[in-house]
Amino acid sequence: MIVRVLMCLLLTAGLLADARAARAEEPSPKARAFLEVRAEPATAVVGQQVRVTLRIGYDADFFAKHAVTLFRQALDLQAHVTAPWLSSLEDAVVIARESQDADGTYVRFVLDDAVTSLRENAPEPRLGLSFTVLTVERTLIAKRAGALTLAAPTLRYAYAPVVEENLLGVRTAENATPTLITGAATTIVVRDVPAEGRPAGFGGAVGSFRVEARAEAERVTVGESFELVLLISGNGNLGLIEQPRLGDLEGFHLYGAREEPSTDPVPARRVITYDVSLTRADVREVPAIPFVFYDPANGYQTVHTAPVRLTVNAAGAEHPGPREARTGVPSPDGPQDSGTPGREQTPAPTPFLLLAGLAALVMLALAVVVLVTKRPRRTLPAVVAAAPDRSAARTRTRDALLASLAGPKDGIMPACTAFLAEHLGCGEGAVIGPDLSARLHAGGVEAAVAGRTAAALEALLTARYGGTADAAAAGALDEELVRTLAAQLGPRS
């Protein structure tokens, strides 16, 4: 009997020891979750996109049984995760690229200072357990060279061996232990774009891009402005670079550029409209416009737009149109159309018709000679071609300019250019230029008045294209200055 009792005690002691050993082998509360940060690439250049992923893994069954409620909100995971670089970094632009798919299971928890919802990924086995994995993705674009350090993320929760849930759904426990799990800090090495081999036109674009150009007018006139649109598309830091400069386009004058504002640092495309004008009548196209960027995989690259064909009117033409419409002769500057389907062709005259027409001209000439020789000579009155009176047009543009002063500011500049173009005898697009003050002075305007006018027009032009304009200079274009200009310019002979 005593032997049996001793054997039972030994067996019980062995079972208790095995249980304690099994509990000792179970993962601790700190091993029930993990945090990982992955950056790709780990080495980048200034302006390059770096994809950063924060992976949050946790033992869902363990948290359901042993995690105490931390917040009043209804959460699926009672934990607080922090990674401040997900929202902002001093040395980089942070771009959120979260996609909310309709399918899948989502988990609500507190991330930094807000409740967020992330979709579950496939479970991941660790330490003999199955971990639920959530991911948060960001795109980082470094502003300067150096070490870009992402602070270690943390996960905080309260652990208790036994957790009870009250009628309000709050999970409580008598002895809850605060538990903090910390990931590892991550450093991204950022270098400047290479100086060796850098083209002169490089403006900081990093990625891969395409460019297109088009003219927003079918016909253009020398000296008059028209819109040239540049479209840049691709993948890179497109929203963080300055507007590309057209450079020195021979035969063109650039007034300014504008585009719709965007808050996206990496838009899919940018559409920039340049106001330009021709300075020569022999220009037939906008030449190919280069765009230089740095591709981290292939180095510096230069892409070009296709040349933009232009149909050009001579300056001052009252009725511009195709040469075919005015003379019946195909234009040497336009495409030659021979047998194009759907276009009516004029048949060539036959030799018989040519001979008949020539005979008719000869007979008509003989008849005129006979009539002139038989009629008495008379003195023909002199015919004087009077120059068109432009005073009405000058008065109209002056009154329009005076009326614009009382309206929206963006209407003053076009009214002023129309007024000056009428008095200077040029196209409206040719009014604005560095020599405007000298041209006004040469036309009879006092030097001080000419200078004030040129400065005011320049300030209005700067304000129109989004620059920092001189408010005092723009305000100098008032009724007194306009009437003084009209009086000093006077009628043109």
BELJO-V577365 format. One record per backbone hydrogen bond with DSSP energy under -0.5 kcal/mol. NH is the residue of the N-H (numbers start at 1). CO is the residue of the C=O. Records with the same first field share a line. If there is no record, write none. Layout:
NH = CO + CO
This chain:
5 = 1
6 = 2
7 = 3
8 = 4
9 = 5
10 = 6
11 = 7
12 = 8
13 = 9
14 = 10
15 = 11
16 = 12
17 = 13
18 = 14
19 = 15
20 = 16
21 = 17
22 = 18
23 = 19
24 = 20
25 = 21
26 = 22
31 = 28
32 = 29
34 = 57
36 = 55
38 = 53
40 = 51
44 = 189
46 = 191
47 = 142
48 = 45
50 = 140
51 = 40
52 = 50 + 138
53 = 38
54 = 136
55 = 36 + 53
56 = 54 + 134
57 = 34 + 55
58 = 132
59 = 32
60 = 58
63 = 59
64 = 60
65 = 61
66 = 62
67 = 63
68 = 66 + 158
69 = 171
75 = 73
76 = 108
77 = 108
79 = 77
80 = 156
81 = 79 + 110
82 = 154
86 = 83
87 = 84
88 = 84
89 = 92
92 = 89
93 = 141
95 = 93 + 139
97 = 137
101 = 99
107 = 118
109 = 116
110 = 79
111 = 109 + 114
112 = 81 + 110
114 = 111
116 = 109
118 = 107
120 = 105
121 = 133
124 = 131
126 = 129
129 = 126
131 = 124 + 129
132 = 58
134 = 56
136 = 54
138 = 52
139 = 95
140 = 50 + 138
141 = 93
142 = 48
143 = 91
144 = 91
146 = 190
148 = 146 + 188
149 = 147
150 = 186
151 = 149
154 = 82
155 = 181
156 = 80
157 = 179
159 = 157 + 177
160 = 66
164 = 172
166 = 170
169 = 166
172 = 164 + 170
176 = 174
177 = 159
178 = 176
179 = 157
181 = 155
183 = 153
186 = 150
188 = 148
189 = 42 + 187
190 = 146 + 188
191 = 44
198 = 195
202 = 199
203 = 292
207 = 294
208 = 235
210 = 233
212 = 231
214 = 229
216 = 227
220 = 311
222 = 313
223 = 278
224 = 221
226 = 276
228 = 274
229 = 214 + 227
230 = 272
231 = 212
232 = 230 + 270
233 = 210
234 = 268
235 = 208
237 = 206
238 = 236
239 = 265
240 = 237
241 = 238
249 = 247
250 = 248
252 = 249
253 = 277
255 = 275
256 = 275
258 = 273
265 = 263
267 = 264
270 = 232
272 = 230 + 270
273 = 258
274 = 228 + 272
275 = 256
276 = 226 + 274
277 = 253
278 = 224
279 = 251
280 = 251
283 = 280
286 = 308
287 = 285
290 = 288
291 = 303
293 = 301
294 = 205
295 = 293 + 299
296 = 294
298 = 295
299 = 295
301 = 293
303 = 291
305 = 289
308 = 286
309 = 307
310 = 284
311 = 218
312 = 310
313 = 220
317 = 314
325 = 322
326 = 322
327 = 323
328 = 323 + 324
329 = 323
334 = 331
337 = 335
338 = 336
339 = 337
343 = 340
347 = 345
354 = 350
355 = 351
356 = 352
357 = 353
358 = 354
359 = 355
360 = 356
361 = 357
362 = 358
363 = 359
364 = 360
365 = 361
366 = 362
367 = 363
368 = 364
369 = 365
370 = 366
371 = 367
372 = 368
373 = 369
374 = 370
375 = 371
380 = 378
384 = 382
385 = 383
386 = 384
390 = 388
394 = 390
395 = 391
396 = 392
397 = 393
398 = 394
399 = 395
400 = 396
401 = 397
402 = 398
403 = 399
404 = 400
405 = 401
406 = 403
407 = 404
411 = 408
412 = 409
413 = 409
415 = 411
416 = 412
417 = 413
418 = 414
419 = 415
420 = 416
421 = 417
422 = 418
423 = 419
424 = 420
425 = 421
426 = 421
430 = 427
431 = 428
432 = 428
436 = 433
439 = 435
440 = 436
441 = 437
442 = 438
443 = 439
444 = 441
445 = 440
450 = 446
451 = 447
452 = 448
453 = 449
454 = 450
455 = 451
456 = 452
457 = 453
458 = 454
459 = 455
460 = 456
461 = 457
462 = 458
463 = 459
464 = 460
465 = 461
466 = 463
467 = 462
469 = 467
471 = 469
474 = 470
475 = 471
476 = 472 + 473
477 = 474
478 = 476
482 = 478
483 = 479
484 = 480
485 = 481
486 = 482
487 = 483
488 = 484
489 = 485
490 = 486
